[in-house]
Amino acid sequence: MMEEVEFKKVHDPYLQSKMTNSDTPLHCVWVPGPIIVGAGPSGLAAAACLKNHNVPALILEQANCIASLWQFKTYDRLRLHLPKQFCQLPLMPFPVNFPTYPTKEQFLAYLESYAENFDLKPIFNATVVSAEFDSRCGFWRVKTKVTEYVCRWLIVATGENAVEVVPRLEGMNEFNGPIVHTSSYKSGEGFEHKSVLVVGCGNSGMEVCLDLCNYNAFPSLVVRDSLHVLPQEMFWVSTFGLSMWLLKWLPVQIVDQLLLFVSRFMLGDTSHIGLNRPKLGPLELKGISGKTPVLDVGTLAKIKTGDIKVYPEIKRLACNVVEFVDGRKEKFDAIILATGYRSNVPTWLKDLNLFSEKDGFPMKKFPEGWKGKHGLYAVGFTKRGLLGTSIDASKVAKEIAGQWNNSHRKCEILQGRKTSIDS
Ligand SMILES: Cc1cc2nc3c(=O)[nH]c(=O)nc-3n(C[C@H](O)[C@H](O)[C@H](O)COP(=O)(O)OP(=O)(O)OC[C@H]3O[C@@H](n4cnc5c(N)ncnc54)[C@H](O)[C@@H]3O)c2cc1C
């Protein structure tokens, strides 16, 4: 990798003086192209698009492999929630023999061959602990524990799901059974005949409940807020694909009405089973708040038959009992937190001209949030999954390639002048 991106030491007196400081990293290396932080789908997509423009990039990844979220933090039965054509990365479609909704293993195999195809070789076990724009030299200083990298462009691809969100529940320490986040949940094995409370009703929470049912556990679901549940497919096509197509012709409110009408016909009135719908329609709500509608893969039927019970917000925990805000108290053997993730950007990026310090997402909403100042870019923070990743990666690569080619042309002109003077 080092040879590949033609690293060379920076000959800068300011940098040299910093390097002698005992609290600064040991090595200082100059990276001619952009640095990408994170080797998940977004980092890989950005690097591939750059490579396509002949721009070399260096990827720094904290884990020891690519796509660590998918490798380590996902459950066994996971498949892509959206059809493969909406999840493929730029420049390389999924294999034709893959099913419409590839399994986790298939998606990982696709990412491995994507990295291989574009000869992407991230530096692993390289956690970026800080990144700061140095206005004195006009470059980014990106630090891991052992190295300080200096570069002109910094691409943040650490993802929307970098850190588990674990809510603080009253009495949590008193609860006798295990309390685990979905990031550690693999399958219902070990939960057979146990009463399990799943907290959170996004796609993961809903699917974990279904998985627990299949392992003969007795799951219950905590539903705190209103939510939209839509069938994964309508009229034999994916609901997502249908929505995208309808949005080309109709305003979002009309598409929402159509989706809700068909959903009611297919799923019935979800409020009867404790799942109230928000006032805004699913697509309008997604656009405004980023809240994704749940695509039902069979959980609703299990709720209707009573195999999965629904409870409101938790009030407190004690020993093996959970008390809910409606006064009900129930015994549970285990709790699974399907409470999502958050960005880790504010913990390491010292320059927040693009990202909000509050939530670690770009301050400008999609499609504006990909570009900051001083060569700072974001890929994969659109709240639009892998489709958003592809859009960001293509834009970022095109923009950086323009600047890269310009500076190379200038260098060539200068070199040409020097040669003619020498001769
Ligand atoms: C259970 C689950 C199912 C999903 N299903 C779908 C789906 O079907 N379709 C869809 O479009 N999206 C889905 N998503 C959304 C998912 O976030 C994206 O698919 C995808 O993983 C985003 O890629 P990313 O590269 O932006 O982030 P990530 O996959 O999270 O990758 C970020 C990488 O950055 C690394 N990193 C983080 N911090 C640092 C640091 N400081 N230094 C160095 N490296 C760092 C991490 O180790 C990680 O490898 C799902 C998410 C989950 C959790």
The ligand as an SDF file (V2000), in Angstrom:
LIG
                    3D

 53 58  0  0  0  0  0  0  0  0999 V2000
  -28.6050   -4.7340   10.4340 C   0  0  0  0  0  0  0  0  0  0  0  0
  -28.4260   -3.7480    9.3310 C   0  0  0  0  0  0  0  0  0  0  0  0
  -29.0090   -3.9870    8.0940 C   0  0  0  0  0  0  0  0  0  0  0  0
  -28.8660   -3.0840    7.0460 C   0  0  0  0  0  0  0  0  0  0  0  0
  -29.4420   -3.3560    5.8380 N   0  0  0  0  0  0  0  0  0  0  0  0
  -29.3090   -2.4780    4.8220 C   0  0  0  0  0  0  0  0  0  0  0  0
  -29.8900   -2.7470    3.5350 C   0  0  0  0  0  0  0  0  0  0  0  0
  -30.5040   -3.7630    3.3080 O   0  0  0  0  0  0  0  0  0  0  0  0
  -29.7240   -1.8290    2.5480 N   0  0  0  0  0  0  0  0  0  0  0  0
  -29.0400   -0.6640    2.7600 C   0  0  0  0  0  0  0  0  0  0  0  0
  -28.9220    0.1340    1.8370 O   0  0  0  0  0  0  0  0  0  0  0  0
  -28.4920   -0.3880    3.9760 N   0  0  0  0  0  0  0  0  0  0  0  0
  -28.6160   -1.2480    5.0050 C   0  0  0  0  0  0  0  0  0  0  0  0
  -28.0570   -0.9740    6.2260 N   0  0  0  0  0  0  0  0  0  0  0  0
  -27.4030    0.3190    6.4400 C   0  0  0  0  0  0  0  0  0  0  0  0
  -25.8870    0.1420    6.4750 C   0  0  0  0  0  0  0  0  0  0  0  0
  -25.4460    1.0940    7.3390 O   0  0  0  0  0  0  0  0  0  0  0  0
  -25.2650    0.2650    5.1160 C   0  0  0  0  0  0  0  0  0  0  0  0
  -25.6710   -0.7550    4.3260 O   0  0  0  0  0  0  0  0  0  0  0  0
  -23.7280    0.2020    5.0850 C   0  0  0  0  0  0  0  0  0  0  0  0
  -23.1490   -0.6730    6.0010 O   0  0  0  0  0  0  0  0  0  0  0  0
  -23.1750    1.5730    5.2940 C   0  0  0  0  0  0  0  0  0  0  0  0
  -21.8310    1.5150    4.9050 O   0  0  0  0  0  0  0  0  0  0  0  0
  -20.7650    2.5350    5.4850 P   0  0  0  0  0  0  0  0  0  0  0  0
  -19.4820    2.1650    4.8430 O   0  0  0  0  0  0  0  0  0  0  0  0
  -21.2790    3.9130    5.3210 O   0  0  0  0  0  0  0  0  0  0  0  0
  -20.7230    2.2570    7.0430 O   0  0  0  0  0  0  0  0  0  0  0  0
  -20.1920    0.9660    7.7960 P   0  0  0  0  0  0  0  0  0  0  0  0
  -20.6140   -0.2640    7.1040 O   0  0  0  0  0  0  0  0  0  0  0  0
  -20.5960    1.1480    9.2180 O   0  0  0  0  0  0  0  0  0  0  0  0
  -18.5970    1.0770    7.6690 O   0  0  0  0  0  0  0  0  0  0  0  0
  -17.8520    2.0710    8.3420 C   0  0  0  0  0  0  0  0  0  0  0  0
  -16.4500    1.5440    8.6040 C   0  0  0  0  0  0  0  0  0  0  0  0
  -15.6820    2.5740    9.2180 O   0  0  0  0  0  0  0  0  0  0  0  0
  -14.8610    2.0030   10.2340 C   0  0  0  0  0  0  0  0  0  0  0  0
  -14.5320    3.0560   11.2060 N   0  0  0  0  0  0  0  0  0  0  0  0
  -15.3640    3.6800   12.0580 C   0  0  0  0  0  0  0  0  0  0  0  0
  -14.6820    4.5980   12.7840 N   0  0  0  0  0  0  0  0  0  0  0  0
  -13.4130    4.5540   12.3930 C   0  0  0  0  0  0  0  0  0  0  0  0
  -12.2190    5.2630   12.7640 C   0  0  0  0  0  0  0  0  0  0  0  0
  -12.2480    6.2240   13.6970 N   0  0  0  0  0  0  0  0  0  0  0  0
  -11.0620    4.9470   12.1590 N   0  0  0  0  0  0  0  0  0  0  0  0
  -10.9990    3.9880   11.1970 C   0  0  0  0  0  0  0  0  0  0  0  0
  -12.0890    3.2820   10.8060 N   0  0  0  0  0  0  0  0  0  0  0  0
  -13.2800    3.5680   11.3780 C   0  0  0  0  0  0  0  0  0  0  0  0
  -15.7080    0.8840   10.8010 C   0  0  0  0  0  0  0  0  0  0  0  0
  -14.9080   -0.0930   11.4410 O   0  0  0  0  0  0  0  0  0  0  0  0
  -16.4250    0.3640    9.5500 C   0  0  0  0  0  0  0  0  0  0  0  0
  -15.7270   -0.7130    8.9640 O   0  0  0  0  0  0  0  0  0  0  0  0
  -28.1550   -1.8790    7.2610 C   0  0  0  0  0  0  0  0  0  0  0  0
  -27.5850   -1.6370    8.5160 C   0  0  0  0  0  0  0  0  0  0  0  0
  -27.6960   -2.5630    9.5400 C   0  0  0  0  0  0  0  0  0  0  0  0
  -27.0800   -2.2600   10.8790 C   0  0  0  0  0  0  0  0  0  0  0  0
  1  2  1  0
  2  3  1  0
  2 52  2  0
  3  4  2  0
  4  5  1  0
  4 50  1  0
  5  6  2  0
  6  7  1  0
  6 13  1  0
  7  8  2  0
  7  9  1  0
  9 10  1  0
 10 11  2  0
 10 12  1  0
 12 13  2  0
 13 14  1  0
 14 15  1  0
 14 50  1  0
 15 16  1  0
 16 17  1  0
 16 18  1  0
 18 19  1  0
 18 20  1  0
 20 21  1  0
 20 22  1  0
 22 23  1  0
 23 24  1  0
 24 25  2  0
 24 26  1  0
 24 27  1  0
 27 28  1  0
 28 29  2  0
 28 30  1  0
 28 31  1  0
 31 32  1  0
 32 33  1  0
 33 34  1  0
 33 48  1  0
 34 35  1  0
 35 36  1  0
 35 46  1  0
 36 37  1  0
 36 45  1  0
 37 38  2  0
 38 39  1  0
 39 40  1  0
 39 45  2  0
 40 41  1  0
 40 42  2  0
 42 43  1  0
 43 44  2  0
 44 45  1  0
 46 47  1  0
 46 48  1  0
 48 49  1  0
 50 51  2  0
 51 52  1  0
 52 53  1  0
M  END
$$$$
